[in-house]
């Protein structure tokens, strides 16, 4: 069997995306033949033994790729296990039938659309910023926000000293005590929306993702469903 880079192997086995694999390798969570893996090293899946967090990884013939949409409630971490004992999204997707992994993240205090799959190649595609897949959020601010402040929010071009791509911001609805702002991002830096709002002095009451590209959230909070063929074909076509 031909040799393959360790990140690509982990991705094709549905363990995680290539970028997540690189992070795991740097953290010492991946071994090859009982030795710590190195980024970029090549393996022969027919001869080498790869372990991820102590579990042997192998390609299963005929593995069925699964794609689901979850409406994540706040208070859950976007991971399958947590050493701090916090609630995880794994508790919400029992019955899926395959071990699936989150595509991207929503922080513990955020809610809404989360796609999970065991298709590593698709995960890598959807999380890579070069594809510029729009992710739409409804952000509820704890006060009446003037249009000038929304313009200031949309004009931000850096957070934490890092450049960010333009973010579309528009007021959805408002009253005297709160304002709902639709924000469309084309990348997903860590806690980007929260950091942007903090930078312009806006306090977030609620943060909910409602769409990833053309995939729209349509299940109740805490529930999940399989993506249909049209949705899967759309994601693969990106």
BELHUMO-V49622 format. One record per run of one state. SS is the DSSP state (@ for helix, = for strand, . for the rest). FROM is the first residue (numbers start at 1). TO is the last residue. If there is no record, write none. Layout:
# BELHUMO-V49622
SS|FROM|TO + SS|FROM|TO
This chain:
# BELHUMO-V49622
.|1|3 + =|4|5 + @|6|12 + .|13|17 + @|18|26 + .|27|29 + =|30|32 + .|33|34 + =|35|36 + .|37|41 + =|42|43 + .|44|49 + =|50|52 + .|53|54 + =|55|57 + .|58|66 + =|67|72 + .|73|76 + =|77|77 + .|78|87 + =|88|88 + @|89|92 + .|93|100 + =|101|102 + .|103|110 + =|111|117 + .|118|119 + @|120|127 + .|128|128 + @|129|131 + .|132|134 + =|135|141 + .|142|146 + @|147|154 + .|155|157 + =|158|159 + .|160|161 + =|162|163 + .|164|167 + =|168|174 + .|175|178 + =|179|185 + .|186|191 + @|192|199 + .|200|203 + =|204|212 + .|213|214 + =|215|216 + .|217|223 + =|224|226 + .|227|228 + @|229|237 + .|238|238
